[in-house]
Every structure is written in C-alpha cells, then in structure tokens.
Amino acid sequence: MIPRLFYDPLCPVCRSFAGLLRKNLDGAVELVELDIKEAKTSKDFRLELSDGSVLYGEQAIQRLASEVPKVKDFFWMLPDSYRNKAVLQSYRFAKWLRKMFVRRECRECGD
C-alpha cells in the first residue's frame, strides 16, 4: 500500500501542492481530498502510512519526503543535505499562506 496524503480541496494552496505531487510523483502517493466538514476544521495535512500509522503537519511532510524521495527533487538546485530542510520550510510557508490569506476569506466553506 502506498502512503495516502489527505488535503483540503477548498484551499488553493493545498490544491496546488496536491496537483504538483500528482503531476510529478507518478502515483507514489495517493492524494485524497478531505470531505467539506473535515476540511473546515483541518489545520494540517494528514499522512496515512502502509503500516496504519497516521502523521500530521510537519511530521507528515518530513515522512512523505523520506517515503517518497522524489518530493525532495522539487529542490533540485540545492545540495542534497539541504533538501529535507527546504521541504519543511516550504510546508511552513504554505501553512502560513493558508492561514493568512486563504482560510480567512474562504467563502465556500463559510469561514
């Protein structure tokens, strides 16, 4: 079983990240849209692993990068030793964007 990453389909930042993964990872991770109710309360990505464990947020993104090394290839211009940090920093920035600009004005979800 491949890892399953759950994301908020109403959030443009989350949708863009999922689209990037979908386009570049050749099915190495299953992308699952959260239902509307769960998306409204979700603050982080959720990653379900093949062993049944579930990780959230930064832990999920770090584990995704280790389970699916192609995630780090988005940062091809960096030395290998910096790619894990770049994945984590990108996640933090996207989370900030989502909090500051997207969820604040989300008309679809009623926030």
Residue pairs with C-beta under 8 A, 6 or more apart in sequence:
1 50
2 27
2 28
2 29
2 30
2 50
3 28
3 29
3 30
3 47
3 48
3 49
3 50
3 63
3 64
3 67
3 68
4 29
4 30
4 31
4 32
4 47
4 48
5 18
5 21
5 29
5 30
5 31
5 32
5 45
5 46
5 47
5 60
5 64
6 32
6 33
6 34
6 42
6 45
6 46
6 47
6 48
7 14
7 15
7 17
7 18
7 31
7 32
7 33
7 34
7 45
8 14
8 15
8 33
8 34
8 39
8 42
8 98
9 15
9 18
9 33
9 34
9 39
10 36
10 39
10 106
10 108
10 109
11 39
11 98
11 102
11 103
11 106
12 102
13 94
13 97
13 98
13 102
14 45
14 94
14 98
17 94
18 31
20 74
21 29
21 31
21 71
22 31
24 70
24 73
24 74
25 68
25 70
25 71
26 70
28 68
28 70
29 64
29 67
29 68
33 39
34 42
34 46
36 109
39 109
40 109
40 110
40 111
43 57
43 95
44 56
44 57
44 58
44 60
44 95
45 56
45 57
45 60
45 61
45 91
46 54
46 55
46 56
46 60
47 54
47 55
47 56
47 60
47 61
47 63
47 64
48 54
49 55
49 63
49 67
55 63
57 91
57 95
58 88
58 91
58 92
61 87
61 88
61 91
62 84
62 87
62 88
64 71
65 71
65 72
65 83
65 84
65 87
71 87
72 80
72 83
72 84
72 86
72 87
74 86
74 87
74 90
75 82
75 83
75 86
75 87
75 90
78 86
103 109
103 111
104 111
